[in-house]
C-alpha cells in the first residue's frame, strides 16, 4: 500500500521562485511511465490540465527517485493542484493526497494555493558560481605588525588555543591577488569583532573591529577591493552568545537582579558569577553566555549590529554561528531584516546535521553542509559503509532538498572546527582527490578552508588553525594546480552551477557515476573505488554509459585510458 510517505508536499514540494515549484517523488523501482498531472483549480473549465513526464535521476536498491520543475505562465503559482500517475506491472496507478488509487481522482489532490513573494527560496543573482575560501584571520597573514598583540609569537609557531601570530585584515588585503589566482570569488571570515580570544567567538564589542585585526577602514578597504575583483565577502555573526566580559553581561554580574539587562540572557541564579549552571551558555562553556533572542531589546540590538556593518562596509552577508541553537523564529526575522538592507545579501548557517527544517521555514539561505561531508567521509575515507549504503544516503540527501537549495549549499570538507582534511585523509592525496571531485561535482558551492589547497595537516583546534605558510612555492605544487582547475570549472561551466544531477553505481565493480547536465552540456565523473585499475571502456560498460564521444578533462592524477584504484576520470560532453 503506497501512502503519502512517498510524496510529502510539506517537504517534497518547494517554491523555488514565486512562479516555480520543485516537486519530488519516491516510488518503487519497478514503476514506469511516471507522470505528474497539474491544473489550476480556479480555471479547470478552461482545460488548464497538463500531464507531463517526471525526470528519473536516481535509483536505490528498492526505489526510484523523480524530480519535476514546474514554471507557471502567471507571475506566481496560483491555485495549483496535482496528482501523480505511473504504471506498475502493466496497470496504471494514481498517487493522490489520500494515497494510492486505481483510477484518476481529482478530489483528493495535492495542492499549492499561492506562491508568496517572500516564501520562495532566496537565490541572489551572484550565488550559483561561487567558490568560497574560509579565512581564520589571526593565522592567514600579518599585514600590519603595528597592531600585533603584545605577546605575539613568530609567524609559523605551533598553534595553541591561546597564542597569537598577528594575522589581520591588512594581511588578507595583501593576499587578494593570490586568492584571485587560485580562482576564489567569495570569502567567509571567522569573527573579526573585538574579543579576548584569538578565535574571537567571545565578543566584547559588536560595533568595533578587534584592534589586533585593524579598523573599520580596513574592512571597508577589504570589501571594496574584493568587489573590484568580483569577490563577495561574508562575515561571521556570533549572536547566539557573547563573551562573559561583554559590558552588558558584566552589568548583570555587578548589579544582579537590579540590572536593566537581566532579561537579555537565560539567568538561572543570582548573584551571577563565572559558572556553567547559573546561566545558559554555548556547550556549557561558561565564558560564552547565551543571548535571549526572544527579548525584543536583544532582537533590536542584533538588528542594529547587522544594519551598521552592512550599511557602513557593503559586506554581502553573514554566516550565523551555531544557528541550530538560535530560535528558528528569530532567524526568520533576522533573515528578513538583512534582506531589507540589501536584497542580494546571503545568509549561511552553521548546522551539523539535517538542515531541511531551517531552510524550508526561511531561517537561512544556505548551510554549512556537514551532512554531505559526513556521508562522503563514511565511505570515501573510512569505508565504514559499503557503496550501496553510501549511494542510498546520498540519494536521500539530494532528494530531500530542492535544486535551488542544493545549488547554494556551502559544501565544505574542513573548517576551523575540524581536523585538517589532509589529516582526516590520513595524508593520502588519492583519497583527498576523490573527495574534492565529489565536492565540485555535487550541487552547491565548494569551500576551501585556508591552506587546504596546500595540503596542510593538523588535528582539530588548535592544530587546524596554524599559520598560512607563505614561503611555499605554491604555483608549482600539483594539488594547488588541480584546485585551480576545479575552481575554473566551477566558475565558468554552467552545468556545474545549476545543472540537473544523476547518480548511479555498480556494486560489483565499486564504480560510481555523477552526472551534471544542463541543456546540451554534460559532465560525467566516473570514480573507481575498487582495489584494481579499470579501463575507461570497462567502467563505461559497467555503468551503462553510452555514446561518450568526448575527451577527458585532465587532472594531474588522471590517466586517459585507465582509471587507477581510488582515482577518477572526468568527461565533458557538448551535444548538438
Number of C-alpha atoms within 10 A of each C-alpha: 5 15 13 16 11 17 22 16 17 9 16 19 23 24 26 22 22 21 20 20 24 19 24 25 24 21 20 16 15 11 18 17 11 21 20 20 17 20 21 21 18 12 12 10 9 10 9 12 16 12 14 15 16 20 17 17 17 22 21 20 11 10 15 19 22 19 23 20 17 16 16 13 9 10 12 18 22 20 15 19 20 22 22 24 25 18 15 14 9 9 9 17 19 21 27 23 20 13 16 16 17 11 11 15 12 15 11 16 19 22 19 19 13 15 21 14 12 12 16 20 22 22 20 13 8 12 19 21 25 24 26 26 22 21 23 26 27 28 24 26 25 24 20 16 15 10 17 21 15 9 10 13 15 11 20 13 12 14 20 13 12 10 17 23 26 29 28 28 27 21 22 21 18 13 14 17 14 13 19 16 10 21 23 25 21 24 23 22 19 22 26 29 27 22 24 17 14 22 20 22 24 23 27 21 17 24 15 16 20 22 16 24 26 23 19 19 13 18 22 16 16 22 22 18 14 22 17 10 15 14 22 25 23 22 22 20 27 23 23 21 24 25 26 23 19 19 12 19 24 17 16 23 19 13 16 18 16 10 16 12 17 18 16 21 22 15 22 11 12 14 13 19 17 14 14 16 15 17 20 21 24 17 11 14 15 19 18 25 29 27 23 21 22 15 13 11 14 18 19 12 15 18 15 14 15 21 16 15 19 18 11 13 17 18 24 22 24 24 24 23 21 17 23 17 14 19 14 18 14 14 22 16 14 20 18 16 16 21 15 12 14 16 14 16 23 26 23 26 26 20 20 17 14 15 21 15 11 21 19 20 15 20 23 27 23 28 28 23 26 20 18 22 17 14 18 22 19 15 18 22 16 11 12 12 14 13 20 17 16 19 24 17 16 17 20 13 16 20 22 17 22 25 23 23 23 22 24 26 23 24 28 24 28 22 22 19 12 18 21 27 23 22 18 21 20 13 15 13 15 14 20 23 20 19 20 19 21 17 21 21 25 26 27 29 28 26 28 22 20 26 22 22 19 20 19 18 21 19 16 17 17 18 18 26 30 24 26 22 16 13 6 10 9 16 14 9 13 15 21 18 18 19 22 20 16 21 21 16 18 23 18 11 16 18 23 28 26 20 21 20 21 19 20 20 23 16 16 9 17 19 22 21 20 19 23 23 21 17 12 10 17 22 23 21 20 24 24 24 23 16 11 12 15 18 13 18 15 13 23 17 10 17 18 11 12 9 6 12 11 11 11 18 13 14 19 9 17 16 16 15 12 18 24 21 16 20 22 25 23 21 17 20 16 13 10 6
